[in-house]
Amino acid sequence: MASNEEERVELNGTDLEEVVIERRRVAPAFEPTRVRGREVLLAITVFFMTSLCIGLIVCLTTVKPAFSTAEGRRQELCEDESCLKSSVYITSKANFSVDPCENFYNYACGKFEKKKAFGDQVDDEILAEVNQRLRKVIENPKQKDSVVEMYKLLYETCLKSIERKDRNQTEDFRNILKDLGGWPILGSSSGGKKNIDLQELLQRVYELRHTDLFYITVSESAFQEKKQVIKVLTAVQILENNYEDLTDIIKKMKQAAISLGSTLTGKEIEEQALKVATLRKEIYQIASKTHITEKEQTISVSRLHEQSKEINWLDLLKLFDKSLTVKSIIELSPNLEYYGRLSELWRKTDRDTLINFLLWNILLYYSEKMKDISSPFSQNSNEKESWKKCVNVVTYSFSSAIGCDYSKTYGGDSKNIRNIIESIRSVMKQKIEEASWMDDKTKKRAVTKLKKLTYNLACEEQFTLGNKKRINFYKHINLKPSDSYIAMLKKQAKFEMFKIQKQIKSGRRTEWAIYLFSINAVYHFQQNWMAIAAPLLTEPFYSKTVPRYINYAKLGTVIGHEITHAFDDQGSQFDENGSLKNWWDDSTLQIFRQRVDCIKSFYANKTFRGLSIFNEQSLAEHISDIGGIRLAYEAFTKEKTHKILPGSKLPSSEEQIFFLSYAQNFCSKEKESTTKTTITIGQHLPASLRVLYSLQQVPEFSKAFNCKDADEMKAREQCSVW
């Protein structure tokens, strides 16, 4: 009977419990009995031959073996610290007892789900490290310009304000509410105007761009070439938070009212809070019954006002674009019916409840940047954690500048990252050139578009330290040492509005369309341009010393995803210069659409608990998920040398570890209700479904794990656009 002993490997004090070195002790395979001399001699010979073989195996597995695979790629065992950490990272999340051909997500993330609480994501661990690095960049800048001085001033003022031992922030909150006309739930202590105009209050709220009614933003038009337009969209957070449970809202509002000195009784406060919670629930129900993922539509301001008369849309939208008229065209999602139903809800709701609702939104906005007024003061975040809130406050407005300052210190090996990008671009070029279904003219245009695709790695040149454009851009926030923290937050809100107005006036974006410290990347159709946020450029997504296939699996699939967006069902409508025009041959375009329809049909036939997982908005993401995996995989297989990770529990091939590493980008633990909400409103599928269905459409995955036709992880019909 064989038995195993396990040793734990430690790196810098970290217990690497999953990377085990197995020493197998082989028990005798026979019972001692009387034997003849010839049998003894034979047994001794077998014993020594077996010992010799075992010795050779031990040598081969401990002296960094190097050998070539059938494909001609050279492999060797990697034993440095980063490889050991990668082994730990992989094995700490995977459940290798699951059949990878039946449920690969559970195989890759099963242990993560067992260890974590609902709502936890693998991203949380990464973002915690990013926040620590941001703190160092802000607190201890290596170089300074006027922008660094301003964002450091905001950070230090934030810390001082949050860490105050007294309750001065209570007065700050009271002054905010008084300035907005007073909060009825405070009773006679509200101190505001009794006849405040609701439309005026709504505009004041939207100067902070924060409410659960709807969301107003500015971005590239989906219909007009090279134009920035106002977009009115569903307030997605109303669905993400799922306000079916009213208890939590009532509890928090009551605590806030008591903290701010309400003169009402506890019962009276609860009655008013219940009305606000009920209003939020009704908004949620309207949103949840609407097709949130419908594509945006163009509409005039006057047409929107006709359908939603309770809101003065022209005055509200002129906050963002002063040149707007009733004839101006905006873009709307999901549809007019949604805003009509919101308007009717607004009309039938009593005045005090509407004011309480709007001002509660304001309090939530400021609570993200100050102490949490909805929690007892004794429970407010302690001084050790207040820096996290202040980092978020600073990066909210100074994202582009700090992105460049962060990249200078933690930007990773940009040369090798660019090599990965170019390697994946090269694979895409080859796929286009070898596509038998494309005509030569369309191929040439596609290759030209691919060649012209540009990208930024967490930093744009204009926002680098000392750049005049950076200094001129941020001077408009105009923070001064004499400003109170509240004054700085108000200036911050005005600066955000300034950026939007500048974007409308110039016709082009002022900053990236993504938060630079999120785990995200983006492709812009109208600029044929790709941006990769800072966290993706460091571990665990990229490391100079880990086997290259892990970099391709984690960062490479993201890059491949964004490059594929240039040629998905939406990106394919824009040419190499970002112009909205058809550059396809008619017959080639028809075949392209057939290939897209194959993927559409595959996802349209999938359900989760009886809920269809497909919507038109998510089609481009499905195409790019599948395309991104295949591009990165093919790019890594062209590499000449690879290193094998240590660890007895890991899969035996680099191809298998590639797919395992890819899937672990998405490890999370979600409640079923959250999964359903993501399906309803999200452009991306929930993490588990995203992994499962994309890999089902990747034949290289089935081959790597030897999945059979009847296995769940092998689609009956394989679809691929690229």
Summary of the structure (lengths in Angstrom):
residues: 722
radius of gyration: 29.4
end to end distance: 51.4
largest distance: 111.8
contacts: 2290
relative contact order: 0.12
helix: 54%
strand: 10%
